[in-house]
Amino acid sequence: MSEQHIPVMLKQCIDMLDIHPTKTYVDATFGRGGHSKAILEQLTTGQLIVIDQDLAAIEAAQMLQAQYPNLIIVHDNYSNLKNILNDLNIECVAGILVDCGVSSVQLDEGERGFSYRFDAHLDMRMNQTQKLSAYEVVNTYTPSQLLHILYTYGEEKHAKMIVRGIMKAREIKPIETTFQLVDTIKASLPNKILKQVGHPAKQTFQAIRIEVNQELKHLEVFLTQATSSLCSQGTLVTLTFHSLEDRLVKQHFKTLATPPKTNKRLPSLDYSLDYSLKTSKAVIADEMELETNPRSKSAKLRAIQKL
């Protein structure tokens, strides 16, 4: 595991899970194991199932397994949670943690092509065994497809200009690297936009990454499977890092833990809920963590409990 990797909002996550030493838990996105290790330290006869689609994360988990034999490692996408638990003959779990989106380690591994800060082949695959990469998205998607993902996944206000620039560059030669894409984006925008705060390629890179990994679709499937996989009094804890993820989580939790609206003129009916919010609003990092772990700046923690 990387010594530089600092798990986001570690104490808050562990506190929300309220770990019982003999029960079973899931870390649905192992990453580099910071959250998992903290869970394992509190278990005795209990076990932890860790899931990740990134082969580098699986290798890191295998190193941790030597110290913790009650660690079960699964190389898969977390949207397959139900099948994973079925294969392990586990009906329900006491707690689930998910740290959404791309990890800081993946961003810092320049050769993976996630970041506009490093020059690398356009890749962005969290699962290195899948076929679709950022190269195919940038060089084969139609203008309407590119516009859709930049608007929807990147919330990029200047999507039309950027897509026109990409199409123009593609007519000359394929856009093969992250820096070539950055240069194309910069060449597509006027100086007054380039002078604004923030990197001009940030939203485009986010949009392409989400498309490559189908992040929002997988998250939506996972949330349904995760909440239904909890035992009574079990908790799902989510960490999200942009508004699109947080919106999905917030809406899913609200649907489960809020009684439906009724006509006040009609007799009221008793309505029992199966879930309760453990966080009435998103929890954010405190000032101390923000100083030591800049990645936590955009993090939002939400938790829901099965009754």
Secondary structure, 3 states (H helix, E strand, C coil): CCCCCCCCCHHHHHHHHCCCCCCEEEECCCCCCHHHHHHHCCCCCCEEEEEECCHHHHHHHHHHHCCCCCEEEEECCHHHHHHHHHHCCCCCEEEEEEECCCCHHHHHCHHHCCCCCCCCECCCCCCCCCCCCHHHHHHHCCHHHHHHHHHHCCCCCCHHHHHHHHHHHHHHCCCCEHHHHHHHHHHHCCHHHHCCCCCCCHHHHHHHHHHHHCHHHHHHHHHHHHHHCEEEEEEEEEEECCHHHHHHHHHHHHHHHCCCCCCCCCCCCCCCCCEEECCCCCECCCHHHHHHCHHHHHCEEEEEEEC
